[in-house]
Amino acid sequence: MGSPEDDYSFVFKVVLIGESGVGKSNLLSRFTRNEFNHDSRTTIGVEFSTRTVIIEGVPVKTQIWDTAGLERYRAITSAYYRGAVGALLVYDITKHLTYESVERWLNELLDHADNKLVVMLVGNKTDLSEIRAVPIEEAKSFAEKHEMLFMETSALDSTNVELAFQTVITEIFHRRAQNRGNKQVINSVSISANSFSNEGASTEVATKKPCCQNI
């Protein structure tokens, strides 16, 4: 018999991208396990966690891939964009350099992923707003120009973390349903132990494991 985590209808693959140190891993752990690690290590390659949410009565498992922001891992992580239907492009609102690299990350994402994917620009670390370096209106304008969703978050105090992920997942659900013309048929990404296919499904609870085990 399947466990409760196996009770799902669709699976969406979402990637977290952005420079090293912007808080991608803590956004992931806050959303999937409601945890924050002050001493979180730099991600090596790609790791992922899963959580199932209910969208309009339908259980949707989201497999969230946390990509390394360090330059030396970029060649490794690019392969993991394939099959993604959503992305959170994260920068640190206190470090303008991380925002300046957003366009490069966006171009890389679009080079390797479906051009119909849902992308949200996320300004993280609003708990440090007193030392803000990136004006919110500047980031909002950039997101609008590139047809991205936009939100500011804090993984530390949970501000907007749940809302950011839920918004992206819901938008993916609606777009896929609309593209099919039928909400019962959604183009999503099904994850098996060793391969990807075009189906979808899953439930709550996060298990983080190195991506390379799934190649």
C-alpha positions as CSV (number, residue, x, y, z in Angstrom):
1,M,0.0,0.0,0.0
2,G,1.2,3.5,-0.7
3,S,2.1,6.0,1.9
4,P,0.2,9.3,2.3
5,E,3.1,11.0,0.5
6,D,2.3,8.9,-2.6
7,D,-1.3,10.2,-2.8
8,Y,-1.1,12.8,-5.6
9,S,-2.5,13.6,-9.0
10,F,0.3,15.6,-10.7
11,V,3.9,16.5,-10.3
12,F,5.5,19.8,-11.3
13,K,9.2,20.4,-11.4
14,V,10.3,23.8,-10.2
15,V,13.8,25.1,-10.0
16,L,15.4,27.7,-7.6
17,I,18.1,29.7,-9.3
18,G,20.2,32.7,-8.5
19,E,23.6,33.6,-7.1
20,S,25.2,31.8,-4.2
21,G,24.2,33.1,-0.8
22,V,20.9,34.6,-1.7
23,G,19.0,32.1,0.5
24,K,17.7,29.6,-2.0
25,S,18.3,26.6,0.2
26,N,16.5,28.2,3.2
27,L,13.6,29.2,1.0
28,L,13.3,25.6,0.0
29,S,13.6,24.2,3.6
30,R,11.2,26.8,4.9
31,F,8.6,25.8,2.3
32,T,9.0,22.1,2.5
33,R,9.9,21.5,6.2
34,N,9.2,24.9,7.8
35,E,12.9,25.0,8.9
36,F,15.6,27.7,8.7
37,N,19.3,26.8,9.0
38,H,21.5,29.7,10.0
39,D,24.6,27.7,9.1
40,S,23.3,26.2,5.8
41,R,26.1,25.0,3.6
42,T,26.6,26.0,0.0
43,T,24.7,23.6,-2.3
44,I,26.9,21.4,-4.4
45,G,25.4,20.6,-7.8
46,V,21.7,20.2,-7.4
47,E,19.5,18.9,-4.6
48,F,15.7,18.6,-4.3
49,S,12.9,18.4,-1.9
50,T,9.2,17.7,-2.5
51,R,5.9,18.9,-1.1
52,T,2.3,18.3,-2.1
53,V,-0.2,21.1,-2.1
54,I,-3.9,21.1,-2.9
55,I,-4.8,23.3,-5.9
56,E,-8.6,23.6,-6.5
57,G,-9.1,20.3,-4.8
58,V,-6.4,18.6,-6.8
59,P,-3.3,17.2,-5.0
60,V,-0.2,18.5,-6.8
61,K,3.3,17.3,-5.8
62,T,6.0,19.9,-6.5
63,Q,9.5,18.7,-6.8
64,I,11.7,21.7,-6.1
65,W,15.3,21.7,-7.3
66,D,17.8,23.8,-5.5
67,T,20.6,24.7,-7.9
68,A,24.1,25.7,-6.9
69,G,24.8,29.4,-7.5
70,L,28.5,29.0,-7.7
71,E,30.1,29.6,-11.1
72,R,32.0,26.3,-11.1
73,Y,28.8,24.3,-10.9
74,R,26.9,26.1,-13.7
75,A,27.8,23.5,-16.3
76,I,26.4,20.7,-14.1
77,T,23.2,22.5,-13.2
78,S,22.1,23.6,-16.7
79,A,21.0,20.0,-17.5
80,Y,18.5,20.1,-14.6
81,Y,16.6,23.0,-16.1
82,R,15.1,20.6,-18.7
83,G,11.6,19.5,-17.8
84,A,11.1,22.4,-15.4
85,V,7.6,24.1,-15.6
86,G,8.4,26.8,-13.1
87,A,11.2,28.7,-11.5
88,L,11.9,31.1,-8.7
89,L,14.8,33.4,-9.6
90,V,16.2,34.7,-6.3
91,Y,18.3,37.7,-5.4
92,D,19.3,39.2,-2.1
93,I,17.7,42.6,-1.5
94,T,20.8,43.7,0.5
95,K,23.3,42.9,-2.2
96,H,22.8,44.7,-5.5
97,L,25.4,42.5,-7.3
98,T,23.0,39.5,-6.8
99,Y,20.3,41.5,-8.5
100,E,22.6,42.6,-11.3
101,S,23.1,38.9,-12.3
102,V,19.3,38.2,-12.5
103,E,19.1,38.8,-16.2
104,R,22.0,36.4,-16.9
105,W,20.3,33.7,-14.8
106,L,17.0,34.4,-16.6
107,N,18.7,34.0,-20.1
108,E,20.4,30.8,-19.0
109,L,17.0,29.4,-17.7
110,L,15.2,30.2,-20.9
111,D,18.1,28.6,-22.9
112,H,17.6,25.3,-21.2
113,A,13.9,25.2,-20.2
114,D,10.5,25.3,-21.7
115,N,9.8,28.9,-22.8
116,K,6.3,28.6,-21.4
117,L,7.4,28.0,-17.9
118,V,6.2,30.2,-15.0
119,V,9.0,32.4,-13.5
120,M,8.8,34.5,-10.4
121,L,11.5,37.0,-9.5
122,V,12.0,36.8,-5.7
123,G,13.8,39.4,-3.6
124,N,14.8,37.5,-0.4
125,K,15.9,38.7,3.0
126,T,13.3,41.4,3.7
127,D,14.1,40.9,7.4
128,L,17.2,43.0,6.6
129,S,15.2,45.8,4.8
130,E,17.0,48.4,6.8
131,I,20.1,47.7,4.7
132,R,18.2,47.3,1.4
133,A,20.3,47.8,-1.7
134,V,17.7,46.9,-4.4
135,P,14.7,49.3,-4.6
136,I,11.5,47.3,-4.8
137,E,10.1,49.4,-7.7
138,E,13.3,48.7,-9.7
139,A,12.9,44.9,-9.3
140,K,9.1,45.1,-9.9
141,S,9.7,47.0,-13.2
142,F,12.3,44.4,-14.3
143,A,9.9,41.6,-13.6
144,E,7.1,43.3,-15.5
145,K,9.3,43.9,-18.5
146,H,10.2,40.2,-18.6
147,E,6.7,39.0,-17.9
148,M,7.7,37.5,-14.6
149,L,5.7,37.3,-11.3
150,F,7.3,39.2,-8.5
151,M,7.5,38.9,-4.7
152,E,9.8,39.8,-1.8
153,T,10.3,37.2,0.9
154,S,12.2,36.3,4.1
155,A,13.1,32.7,4.7
156,L,14.2,33.7,8.2
157,D,10.8,34.9,9.4
158,S,8.7,33.1,6.8
159,T,7.3,36.3,5.2
160,N,5.7,35.4,1.9
161,V,7.5,32.1,1.4
162,E,4.4,30.0,1.4
163,L,2.6,32.6,-0.8
164,A,5.5,32.7,-3.3
165,F,5.6,29.0,-3.9
166,Q,1.8,28.6,-3.8
167,T,1.4,31.4,-6.4
168,V,3.9,29.8,-8.8
169,I,2.4,26.3,-8.4
170,T,-1.2,27.7,-8.9
171,E,-0.1,29.6,-12.0
172,I,1.5,26.5,-13.5
173,F,-1.7,24.6,-12.8
174,H,-3.9,27.2,-14.5
175,R,-1.6,27.6,-17.5
176,R,-1.3,23.9,-18.1
177,A,-5.0,23.4,-17.8
178,Q,-5.7,26.4,-20.1
179,N,-3.3,25.1,-22.7
180,R,-5.1,21.8,-22.8
181,G,-8.5,23.4,-22.7
182,N,-9.5,21.0,-20.0
183,K,-8.6,21.2,-16.3
184,Q,-8.5,17.4,-16.0
185,V,-5.6,17.2,-18.4
186,I,-2.5,19.0,-17.2
187,N,0.9,18.8,-18.8
188,S,3.3,18.2,-15.9
189,V,6.4,16.4,-15.1
190,S,6.4,13.0,-13.6
191,I,9.4,11.9,-11.6
192,S,10.2,8.3,-11.1
193,A,13.3,6.9,-9.3
194,N,15.5,7.1,-12.4
195,S,13.8,9.1,-15.1
196,F,11.4,12.0,-16.1
197,S,8.3,11.7,-18.1
198,N,5.3,13.9,-19.0
199,E,2.8,13.1,-16.3
200,G,2.4,14.5,-12.8
201,A,1.5,13.8,-9.2
202,S,2.4,13.7,-5.4
203,T,2.0,14.8,-1.7
204,E,3.5,16.7,1.2
205,V,6.8,16.1,3.1
206,A,10.2,16.9,1.9
207,T,13.1,14.6,1.2
208,K,16.3,16.2,0.2
209,K,18.8,14.2,-1.8
210,P,21.6,14.8,-4.3
211,C,20.3,15.2,-7.8
212,C,22.9,13.0,-9.3
213,Q,21.3,9.9,-7.8
214,N,18.3,10.5,-10.2
215,I,20.2,10.7,-13.4
